[in-house]
Amino acid sequence: MPPNLASQQLAQPRGSLLGRFYRFLKCPIYSVNVPLQKQPLRDILRLYALILILTIPLALMVSSLSKKLSTGHAINDIADKPWLLFFFGVVIAPLLEEILFRLPLRYTPTNLTLPTFLWIFTILSLLVGTKVIPAALLLPLLCIAVLGCLFLRIWLKEKVPATPIHKLYEKWIGLLFYSCAIIFGLVHITNFQLSSGQAFLFTPLLVSPQILIGVLLGFVRLKYGFWWCVFIHTFHNGLFIGQMLLYQTALGAMSASQKAERFINSPKLVRAIFGMFWLALLSVCLVVVVRMVLEWRAEGHHPVND
């Protein structure tokens, strides 16, 4: 653990990108401010290529497993409303989830109180939805939550010195970092409509892709800043939801064309096109990852410390 926080704040990153990522995962490091980065977009996309290579096999396993354990997926509930699905999945969900899970990874009064309110709102909405509490109580309880969070923010800002809290973050950042990634993944079990109670035993496997993504997003949050992790989360959701909607649209359009059906088997052609897209994308990602590994190996001859 570094001796003080101030010395980290303006330090330029040293060593290979993959080496820095590996050393951070071994021992997460906290800094008061976001460290300076020379090429944030390039770094983040390269790391995303690594996560994508690791995530795809997990996603295929989850897809096969979920067919046996789940009777459906939450995305199917709004699959017939593509623009709503795209807006919620690509615009709203990434921002809300990053506020809930990654914003608190670096302390400010707002970074604690805003996620606190959203957690309270989420929990109360679930309790009302499951009829644990009457719907009439939702608005009064939310008003109390708003006032409580405003009071907490003012108290933290005006009465509580920031330095001791930063010291606590420095001490416990590893636990906080991995807890946020794991909880982020576990929350996504609600995407599945599991067929039995025993199916919940497979939760760690079913949400393993989300946990892996959560690890990347946490690293990006601490090393590059909040809005960069919102960006990569939006990019990730847009990639998968966008190609799914394009696939459905292409199938529908080609199936509706009688002229096309005379010459080609529309579903097979569409699957082939999208299969080639994913093959090309994964090939590019593999090249990027190989280069990152080579850079890391070259770094082994000249060890560096973050």
Secondary structure, DSSP 8 states (H G I E B T S, - for coil): --S-SGGGTT----S-HHHHHHHHHHS----SS----S-HHHHHHHHHHHHHHHHHHHHHHHHHHHHHHEEEEGGGGGTT-HHHHHIIIIIIHHHHHHHHHTGGGS--HHHHHHHHHHHHHHHHHHHHHTTSS-GGGHHHHHHHHHHHHHHHHHHHHHHS-HHHHHHHHHHHHHHHHHHHHHHHHHHGGGGEEESSGGGGGGHHHHTHHHHHHHHHHHHHHHHH-HHHHHHHHHHHHHHHHHHHHHHHHHHHHHHT-HHHHHHS-HHHHHHHHHHHHHHHHHHHHHHHHHHHHHHHHHHTTS----
